[in-house]
Structures are given as structure tokens and as C-alpha cells.
Amino acid sequence: MQTTPDVSLQTWLDDLLSELPKAASERARTTFDREVKTFQNRFVLLGAGNMGRRILMRLRQEGIEPLAFADNRSALWGNTLDGLVVLPPEDAATQYGRSATFIVTIYNNNHSFPETRDQLLTLGCENVVSVIPLRWKYHETFLPYFRDDLPDKVLLQRDAIREAYQLWSDDTSRREFVAR
């Protein structure tokens, strides 16, 4: 096999699309519970913007009351949004880092989940998860949402995804497409 960037990106895409829909459905059904098993129903939402507030509203519909918001924007610290206090990440980590799961509820093109996870782990948080497995677990409430859907439904669109991949003419765009 060639080792050009395009071939490795194509291989990455093929690997992602190789999962069987039944296995993807099982992964979607079990991932959130497996990731939060230590701190069941004790959540801090990192990100008090539109996405975080929507997640809060829908969690409440599921009978789940998060402990607090945490946010990197100092202008929000100390405020109460939709009944939850907004804490600096450092304070939230001190207060809840060893007793709650931090769900990252930031949704914008400039956000990097791995960077946010690393920030929280450095602050001493023991359990940090993406919002995606939460959406999968409560898919009737949360999905579809823009580009997000259950993985088995995405896999049923393999051919369209491969066609879309071919529309990009440069590796930078293809890498971003596959990564999302």
C-alpha cells in the first residue's frame, strides 16, 4: 500500500466505515453508561452556552439534574443560568472533580474535545466525557442534531459519505471531513 497522506486518510475513512451497524448500535447503547459508571447521575456540564443549556433542558426531561455548569468564560462565573450556578473550571474541579462526571457540552468549529478533556484532567477531574455518548443514550431526546446521529444510521450512509469525501480536493479538507 502507498503511504501518501491521501491513502492514509482513505484508510482512516474506510476503517471508520467498516464497523457493522449492529455493533455500532450496541456501542451507542452502552458507551455512556460505561463511561460514567463511577458517578452515575452526578454531572457537571462544561460549557454554559447554547449547547450546554439545551443539554440541561433535555437532561431534566429525562429526570436528571446536573450539579453545576463550568465554563472558561469569566464573565459567566458566579451567575446562575437556568437554575444552575456557573463555576470556573478550577472551582468545579475542586468541588466535583472526584465525585462527578464532567460532560463537555461545547459545540463549535473551534472547539477541541481532546484539549478540553486534557484541561479538566490536569485540574484533577477523574471522569470527562464528550456529549456524543449522552446523545446516543437518549437519542429519542437528542438526535438527530446537525451532523450528529446514531452511528448505525451514519453507517447506512457509507456510499454517500465516500462520495462526499471525494469532493474535497486537498488533504487538509479531507482530514477535517474524516475527523468530524
C-alpha positions as CSV (number, residue, x, y, z in Angstrom):
1,M,0.0,0.0,0.0
2,Q,1.2,3.5,-0.7
3,T,2.0,5.8,2.2
4,T,0.8,9.1,0.7
5,P,-1.3,11.3,3.0
6,D,-4.3,10.7,0.8
7,V,-4.0,6.9,1.1
8,S,-3.7,7.1,4.9
9,L,-6.8,9.3,5.0
10,Q,-8.7,7.0,2.8
11,T,-7.7,4.1,5.0
12,W,-8.8,6.0,8.1
13,L,-12.2,6.7,6.4
14,D,-12.5,3.0,5.4
15,D,-11.7,1.9,8.9
16,L,-14.4,4.2,10.3
17,L,-17.0,2.9,7.9
18,S,-16.1,-0.8,8.3
19,E,-18.0,-1.2,11.6
20,L,-21.1,-3.3,11.3
21,P,-24.3,-1.4,12.0
22,K,-25.3,-3.9,14.7
23,A,-22.0,-3.4,16.5
24,A,-22.4,0.4,16.2
25,S,-25.9,0.2,17.6
26,E,-24.6,-1.8,20.6
27,R,-21.7,0.7,21.1
28,A,-24.2,3.6,21.0
29,R,-26.4,1.9,23.6
30,T,-23.7,1.1,26.1
31,T,-20.9,3.7,25.8
32,F,-22.4,6.5,28.0
33,D,-23.2,4.1,30.9
34,R,-19.8,2.5,30.7
35,E,-18.0,5.9,30.7
36,V,-20.0,7.3,33.7
37,K,-20.5,4.2,35.8
38,T,-18.5,5.5,38.7
39,F,-20.5,8.7,39.1
40,Q,-24.0,7.8,37.8
41,N,-26.3,10.8,37.5
42,R,-23.7,13.2,39.1
43,F,-22.8,15.5,36.2
44,V,-21.2,18.9,35.7
45,L,-21.8,20.4,32.3
46,L,-18.7,22.1,30.9
47,G,-20.0,24.7,28.6
48,A,-22.8,27.1,29.6
49,G,-23.6,28.3,26.1
50,N,-26.5,27.4,23.9
51,M,-25.5,23.7,23.7
52,G,-25.0,23.4,27.4
53,R,-28.3,25.0,28.1
54,R,-30.1,22.7,25.6
55,I,-28.4,19.7,27.2
56,L,-29.5,20.8,30.6
57,M,-33.1,21.2,29.5
58,R,-33.2,17.8,27.9
59,L,-31.5,16.1,30.8
60,R,-34.2,17.5,33.1
61,Q,-36.7,16.0,30.7
62,E,-35.0,12.7,31.4
63,G,-35.3,13.3,35.2
64,I,-31.6,14.1,35.6
65,E,-30.4,17.3,37.4
66,P,-26.8,18.2,36.9
67,L,-24.8,19.7,39.8
68,A,-23.5,22.8,38.0
69,F,-22.2,24.4,34.8
70,A,-18.5,25.1,34.4
71,D,-17.3,27.5,31.8
72,N,-14.0,29.1,30.7
73,R,-15.6,32.5,30.2
74,S,-15.0,34.5,33.3
75,A,-18.0,36.8,32.5
76,L,-20.3,33.9,33.4
77,W,-18.7,32.9,36.7
78,G,-21.0,33.2,39.7
79,N,-24.1,33.7,37.5
80,T,-27.0,31.3,37.7
81,L,-28.3,30.0,34.3
82,D,-31.5,28.1,34.2
83,G,-31.1,27.4,37.9
84,L,-27.5,26.1,37.8
85,V,-24.5,28.1,39.1
86,V,-21.7,28.7,36.6
87,L,-18.3,27.9,38.1
88,P,-14.8,28.5,36.8
89,P,-13.4,25.1,35.7
90,E,-10.8,25.2,38.5
91,D,-13.6,25.6,41.2
92,A,-15.8,23.0,39.6
93,A,-12.9,20.6,39.5
94,T,-12.1,21.2,43.2
95,Q,-15.7,20.8,44.2
96,Y,-16.8,18.0,41.9
97,G,-13.7,16.6,40.1
98,R,-13.6,13.4,42.2
99,S,-17.3,12.9,42.6
100,A,-18.9,13.7,39.3
101,T,-18.6,13.2,35.5
102,F,-17.8,16.3,33.5
103,I,-19.8,16.3,30.3
104,V,-18.2,18.6,27.7
105,T,-21.2,20.5,26.1
106,I,-19.2,22.8,23.8
107,Y,-20.3,22.7,20.2
108,N,-18.5,24.9,17.8
109,N,-16.0,24.5,15.0
110,N,-13.1,26.0,17.0
111,H,-13.5,23.6,19.9
112,S,-11.2,20.6,20.5
113,F,-12.7,18.0,22.9
114,P,-9.2,16.4,23.5
115,E,-7.9,19.8,24.6
116,T,-10.8,20.4,26.9
117,R,-10.6,16.9,28.3
118,D,-6.9,17.4,29.0
119,Q,-7.6,20.7,30.7
120,L,-10.1,19.0,33.1
121,L,-7.9,16.0,33.7
122,T,-5.0,18.4,34.6
123,L,-7.3,20.1,37.1
124,G,-7.9,16.8,38.8
125,C,-11.2,15.7,37.3
126,E,-11.4,11.9,37.2
127,N,-14.1,11.4,34.6
128,V,-14.5,13.6,31.5
129,V,-16.7,12.6,28.6
130,S,-17.9,14.0,25.3
131,V,-21.6,14.9,24.9
132,I,-21.9,12.4,22.0
133,P,-22.4,9.2,24.0
134,L,-25.0,11.1,26.1
135,R,-26.8,11.9,22.8
136,W,-26.6,8.3,21.8
137,K,-28.1,7.0,25.1
138,Y,-31.0,9.4,25.0
139,H,-31.3,9.5,21.2
140,E,-35.0,10.0,21.2
141,T,-34.4,13.3,23.0
142,F,-31.1,14.5,21.5
143,L,-30.9,13.2,17.9
144,P,-30.5,13.9,15.1
145,Y,-28.7,17.2,15.8
146,F,-27.0,18.9,12.9
147,R,-24.3,16.4,11.7
148,D,-24.8,14.1,14.7
149,D,-26.9,10.9,14.7
150,L,-26.7,7.3,15.9
151,P,-23.6,5.6,14.5
152,D,-25.6,2.8,12.9
153,K,-27.7,5.4,11.0
154,V,-24.5,7.1,9.8
155,L,-23.0,3.8,8.6
156,L,-26.1,3.2,6.5
157,Q,-24.9,6.3,4.5
158,R,-21.5,4.8,3.7
159,D,-21.7,5.4,0.0
160,A,-22.8,9.0,0.3
161,I,-20.0,9.6,2.9
162,R,-17.4,8.2,0.5
163,E,-18.8,10.3,-2.3
164,A,-18.6,13.4,-0.1
165,Y,-15.0,12.6,0.8
166,Q,-14.1,12.6,-2.9
167,L,-15.5,16.1,-3.3
168,W,-12.6,17.5,-1.2
169,S,-9.6,18.3,-3.4
170,D,-7.0,18.7,-0.6
171,D,-5.8,16.6,2.3
172,T,-6.5,19.3,4.9
173,S,-10.2,19.4,4.0
174,R,-10.3,15.6,3.7
175,R,-8.7,15.2,7.1
176,E,-11.2,17.6,8.7
177,F,-14.1,15.8,7.0
178,V,-12.9,12.4,8.3
179,A,-12.2,13.7,11.8
180,R,-15.7,15.1,12.2
